[in-house]
Amino acid sequence: MTKRRVLITGSTGGVGTILTQRLHDDYDLVGHAREPDPGADPVVRGADLVDYDAVLAAMDGIDTVCLLYTSPSPRDS
């Protein structure tokens, strides 16, 4: 059986890191962060979430998105 391919936005943050570690055996994971890291395990794709074309490219081949991206600063809008 093929594993569901899941994109986790914010995969390099605190919650995203833990979730990625816990789900790694059950799903084919792809991470998302502001800065790509194709050498990471799982691969971390980069895309600015306000750039539609970049988001489409990051979503290529993805079955499910887990949206965990946030700004850690309470001063950010």
N, C-alpha and C positions, 0 to 999 in steps of 0.2 A: 504494500500500500504506500502511495506517495504521501509524504508529509505536506501539510498545508504550509504555504509560504507566507510568513507574517513579517510585515515591516513595523518596527517599533521606533516611533519618533522619540527623540530624547533618550536614546539608548545608552548614551555615555554619562547620563546624570545618575543621581543616587538611586531612584526608584527603577529607572530603566536598566541600570546595571544589574540589580538584583533580579528583576523580571527576566532579563535575558539569560542569566545564569540558570534560573529555575526552569525555563521553558526550552532550553537548548536541546534537550534529548527528545522532546516530543514534537517539535516544529522545525521547519527550515526557516531560520531567522535571518532577517536582514535588518541592520540597524540604520538609524538616521541621526545625523548630527550636523551642526553648521559646517564643520570641517570634515571632508570625507577621509576615510582610512580603509582603503581596499585591502590592506594587509591584516586587518583586525579579524578576530573570530568571535562572532560572525562579522562579515563584511559590513562596514559602515559607509553608507552612501551619504553624500552631501547634497543639500538642496535648500535654497532659501524658500520658505513656505509661502512667501508672497509672489514668487516667480512661478507662474502656472506651468510653463514649459519644463522648468527644472523639476517640479513636483511630478509631472507626467513621466519624465524619464526615471525618477526615483521609484515610481510605482510599477514600472515595467515588470511583469511576471509575478506581481504580488496578489495574493488571495484575500488577505485581511490586513487592516491597519489598526495598530494599537497606538493611540495618540497620547503620548506622555510629555511631549515638548512643552516647556514653560520657561519663564524667566525667573531666576532665583531671587531677583531683587524686588522688594515691595515698592520701590520707587519707579519701576518700569511701567509703561502704559500697557 
